[in-house]
Amino acid sequence: MGYYEMYVCLKKATYESQIPTELQSNLGWNDDDGNAYRPTWKEAAFKGKLGQALTSPNGSYIIVKGQFSMKEGELSAIASLGTSMNYPNNTVLTQSEAQALIQSDTWNNG
């Protein structure tokens, strides 16, 4: 098993929070002192570790694209962010699902 290219629709609060620890080796980096730094999703996107973030018109949702591992538990960690939440909050999406969301009233009206 390798990495899978997926889209993740994050609610704004999640986007501005730290990535799950399971994603540290993929999206994190070391600070100037050599210590592991676990960034926010926003910082990881800005640093180029994720694709360009796409924000809904009212700012409620942010879609990011990335390569995530099933083997290393990355996809499971991302999927668990959406536990007990309604779609599209913290949802893992395929490309076609992300495109459909962007064209929907949910995306445009939040």
Residue pairs with C-beta under 8 A, 6 or more apart in sequence:
1 69
1 70
1 71
2 69
2 71
3 67
3 68
3 69
4 67
4 68
4 69
4 70
4 75
5 65
5 66
5 67
5 95
6 65
6 66
6 67
6 68
6 75
6 78
6 92
6 93
6 94
7 63
7 64
7 65
7 92
7 93
7 94
7 95
7 97
7 98
8 63
8 64
8 65
8 66
8 78
8 90
8 91
8 92
8 93
9 61
9 62
9 63
9 88
9 89
9 90
9 91
9 93
9 98
9 101
10 41
10 61
10 62
10 63
10 64
10 81
10 89
10 90
11 60
11 61
11 62
11 85
11 89
11 90
12 59
12 60
12 61
12 62
14 41
14 81
14 89
14 90
15 40
15 41
15 42
15 53
15 62
15 64
16 40
16 41
16 42
17 40
17 41
18 38
18 39
18 40
19 27
19 28
19 38
19 39
19 40
19 41
19 44
20 74
20 77
20 78
20 80
20 81
21 38
21 77
22 72
22 73
22 74
22 76
22 77
23 68
23 74
23 77
23 78
24 36
24 38
25 72
26 49
26 66
26 67
26 68
26 69
26 72
26 74
27 39
27 44
27 49
27 50
27 66
28 36
28 37
28 38
28 39
28 44
29 36
29 37
29 39
29 47
29 49
30 36
30 37
31 37
39 47
39 49
41 50
41 62
41 64
42 53
44 50
45 51
45 52
45 53
45 64
49 66
50 64
50 65
50 66
51 64
51 65
51 66
52 65
53 62
53 63
53 64
54 62
54 63
54 64
54 102
55 61
55 62
56 62
56 107
56 108
56 110
57 107
57 108
57 110
58 109
58 110
59 110
60 110
61 88
61 89
61 107
61 110
63 93
63 98
63 101
63 102
65 98
68 74
68 75
68 78
69 75
70 76
75 92
78 90
78 92
79 92
81 90
82 89
82 90
82 91
82 92
87 106
88 101
88 106
88 107
93 101
101 107
